[in-house]
Amino acid sequence: MINLREDAAIDDVIHEISTLQDCEDSHIVTYFGCYFHIENLWIVMEYCSGGSIGDVLKILDKPLNEDQIAIICKSVLKGLRYIHNIGKVHRDIKGGNILLTKTGHVKLADFGVSAKLQGTFQKRNTFAGTPYWMAPEVILENDYDGRADIWSLGITAIEMGEVNPPHADVHPWRVLFLIPKEVPPTLSNKKKWSQNFHFFVSLCLKKQINQRPKADDLLKHPFVQNCKRKVILVDLITECQKIVNKKSSTSEPEPDLLREDNDDLMGTSTIKELHEENLEHTLRKINHNVDNDFENLCKDNTIQIPWLNLNYISPLSLVKPSTPQEISTMVSDFTQSTLPSQSNISKI
């Protein structure tokens, strides 16, 4: 349910619905319809009771094994092949947007930042996504296509093998500078994983987009071709449910498998509710450790990110809320948007 008066990203909601309407594939979460009541928009989609891969990693508090990663990557590649073939780019592939059904099916979700490709060359030059999983060409606002999703899949493969994506302990502002400058990340433990897995990740994370394979090519790679049956994901979901049940029986708070609660600075969900306490926590955390770092990064002209003016003083340094009233005012200003008319909603 989306409150249209409070939600600051109405365009994202419309993008989500439009994209889901166009997608009819078993590897994409099914869209059933939407309903408008008073000022709330209810979006009805397929229920994936296994939660997201991000949720699974948090519940298990350990990496997935290689067989599990392989079958998830294969399913994601099939979903990407489909959306790329119909002229779309997801632009936000990560563990939090890969859902599991109780039968072990893998589904892509959250198309709030997806974009329909336009033009002769079928490429985009707009900025969207989540920094840790973002391809270098997207950060630099170079032309890109579906292979930007392949980079994100490579990062997601590392996330599944190590619980977190590369640079997870680094603030997003800094990550935006590091990704275009550094060599592509690799799996940390060289001996734990097979040669096929290492090679698969290296192909996904080719820094030059013209050297990066497409989804259809990667589906021929031995790492995914030789993967096991989806029943192993049913076992994974069962393992997670046992942990949830055990925590419930000991009176610990029960995790919501379908809620993305990634820390503020990992900002994962495109369509999310803004809470005053979360905003205050985020702003205080940002102000505590970013201002000086951001200023130093802006002095480094070896990498230029088009949408960041390097002579610009970070507005974060000006935001120092200290009272509930100030926070309330900021939330009000931040979330103000024009309520779409009934006629516009009914056309969705």
N, C-alpha and C positions, 0 to 999 in steps of 0.2 A: 504494500500500500504506500503510495506517494502522496504527501500533502503538497498540492500544487502551489499553495500560497507560501509555504515555508521553504520548499525545495528551491535551491539556487541554480539548479542545472536542468531546467525544463527541456532544453535542447537535447541533453543527453538521454532523457527519458524517451523523447520522440525518436531519437536515433535507435535506441534499444528496441523499441517496438517495431519500427520500420524494418530493421535488419532481421529480427526474428520472424517477421511475416514472410520475408523473402526466402528463409532457410527451411528446407525440408530434407533433412538428413539425419540419420540415426545417431550421428556423433555431435549433433547440435541440440541443445535443450529445446524441447517442443514448446511453442507458444500457442495458447488456447484462445486468448482474447483479452480485452481490457474493458473495464467498466468505470464510468464516471458518476460519482455520487457526492453532491454538495461540492466540496473543494478537494476531494480525495480521488486519486486515480488508482484503481485496483488492477494490477497486472497478473493474469493467471498463467502460470507456466508449469511445466512438468516438475513433479516433486522428485528430487534426488536425495533419498534418505541417507545415503552414505556420506553426505556432506562434500566438502571440497578437499582436494589434496592438501591444501594449506591447513585445513582443520585436522586432517589425519596426522600430519606431521606434528602438530601441536599436541594432540592427544597422546600419540605414541612417544613423543619426545626422543625420537631416534630416526635415523634415515630409513628409507625404503630399501629393499634389496634389489639386486640388478634385474631379476625376473619381473618384479612388479614395475620397475621403472620402464623396462622395455615395452611391456604391453600398454602402459599408459602413453608412452611416446608414440607407439604405433597408432593408437586410437586418435590422439591429438593430430597426428599427421594426416589421417584420413579426414578429420574434420576441417583441417586447414586446406587440404586439397580441394574440398568441396567449396568452401567460401572463396578461395582464390579463383577457382574456375568460374564462379558467378560474378567476379569482378569486385570482390570486397577484401579488405584487410582488417583483421581483428584489432591489432595494435595494443593489446593488453593481455597477452598470453602469460600466465604465471600459475603457480599452484592454487591460488585462491579463486581462479576462474575455471578450474577443471573440476567438474563434479562427478560423483559416483552414484549410480543407482544401487539398489539392494541386490540386483542380479549381476553386478560387476561391470555394467556398461559405463563407458567414459563419455562425458558430454562437455562440450565447450559452452561457456556461459558468459554473461556480462559483455554485451556488445555496445555498451554505452559510449565507447570511444571508437567504435568501428567506423569505417568510412567507405563509401562507394567510390570506386576508382573512376576517374574521369580523364578524358583526353586521349590522344593518339597513343602515347607511350604508357598509359595505364599506371601512372605513378602519382605519388602524393608528396607534398612538401609542407605538411601541417604537423604541429606538435601535439602529441597525446600519448598517454600510456603511463607506466610507473617506472621511475628512474632506474631501479636496480635491474630490471629486465629489459631495458630499452636498448635498441640497436644504435650503434654510433651514428649512422646516417640520419636517424630520426632526431637525435639530440642536436645534430648540426644542421638540421632542416635541409638536408640534401634530398634530391628526389629518391623515393623509395617505393617498393612494391611489396608483394606478399613475403618476400624473403626477409623482411624485417621481423615477421612473425617467427621465422625459422631461428633467427638469433635468440629471440625470447624463449623459444622452446629449448635451445641449448642451455640457457641460464636456468630454466625450470628443471632441466635434467640434473644440473648441479645442485639445485635447491633440494630435489628429491633425494639425492645421494648424500647431502651434507646438512639437511634440515633448513638451512638458510641460503639465500643467493649470495654470490660474491659481493664483497663490500657491505655486508649487512650491518656491520658495526660502524659504518661511516654515514655521516649525514647526507641526505639526498642532494643538497646543493653541491657538495664536494663530489659526489658520485657522477653528477652531470659533467664535471670536468675530467674525471679520471677515465671514464669509459672510452672517450675518443682518443685519449693520449696513451693509454697503457696497451700492452699486448693482450690479446684475448685471454680470459680466465680459463683454467683447466681444473679438473678434479684434483683435489689436494692429495689424496692417497693413491699413489701410482700403482701399488701392489694389490690393493683391495679389489679393483675393478678389472674387467677383461679388456683386452686390446681392442675388441670391437666397440665397447662402450666408449673408451677414450677417443677412438677414431671418429665415432658418431658425433660426440660433443665437439671435437675440433672442426668437423665439417659445418656444423650448425653455427659455430662462432668464427667463421672466416670474416675478417674485418672488412674486406672489400666485398661489397654486395654482389659484384659480378662473378666472384669466385664461390659464392655461397649457393649450395644446391637448393632446388625447389622441393616442395613437399613430395611430389610424385617421384623424384629421384631418390629421396631419402627413404621412401617406403621400400626400395629395393636393397637397402643396406642390410647386411647380415644381422646387425644388432636387433632390428625390429622384425626381420623376416623369420628369424629363428625363435621368436618369443613364445612363451607358453600360453595356455588357454586362460580366458578371463576368470575362471573359477578361482584362481589365486587371489583375485581382487575381492571376491566374496569372502575368502578367508581373512583378508586384510580388514574388511569392514566388520567382520565378526570379532576380530581381535580388539578393534577400537571400541565396539559396543560393550565388550566385557570390561574394559577399563572405565568407561563411562558409568556402567552399572555398579562397579566396585566403589567408585568415588561417591555415587549417590547413596549407597548403603552405609557409608561411613560419614554421612551428613556433610560431605564437601559439596561446594557448588557444582552443579552438573553443567558441563560444557554444552553449548548449543552447537551441534554439528554443522548447522547451516548458517551460522552467523560469523561474519568476518570481523574479527576483533584485532587484526594485526595492529601493532603499535602505531600511534599517530603518524610517526615519521615514515612508516613503511607504506602509508596510505594506499590501500589496495582497491577498495570498492569505488566504482565510478558513480553509482547512485547510492548515497548513504545519508543517514540522518545526522544533523549537526547538533551536538549537545554542548551546553555552556561549559560544563566542567571539562569536557574533552578539549574544547577550544582553548580554555585557560591553561590546561596542562601542556598542550602543544606549544602555545605561544611562549610560555615560560621556559620550556625546554629549548626552543629555538633561540630565544634571546640569551640563554645561558651560555651556549657553546658555539653559536654560529657567526655572530657579528664580526669578530676579529678574523675568523677563518675565511668568511666570505670576502672581506676586504682584501685579504692577502691573495685569495684566488683571483679576484678581479684584476690584480696587478700583473697576472701571468697572461701575457698576450699570445702565448704559443698556441693556445686553443681559443677560438672565438665561437661562441654560441650565439647565432643570429638573434634569438628572441631575448637574450640578456644583454642589456646595454652595460658595457664594462665601466663606463664612467658614472653609472647610476648608483646612488647611495641606497643600500638595501632598506626597504620600508620596514623590515623586521626590527631594525634598531629603534624605530619610532614607536613600536607597539609594546607597551609595558603595562598591561592591565593589572590593577591591584585591588579592585573592589568588585563585588558581584554586580553593582550597578553599571560599572564600566563594561564588564563582560556582556551583560544583557544588551547594552547599547550596541556593542560590536556585533553581536549575533543578529540583532535586528537589522543593522545596516547591511550585514553580509548576506542575509537570506531574503532581502526584499526582492520581489519579482512580480511582474504583472500576471495575474491569474488568466490563463487561456480561456477563451470563450467556449461555451458549450458546443457551438458549431465546429470549432477547430478540433476539439477533442473527439467529437463524433466521427470525424473524418479519418482518425488514426486507425 
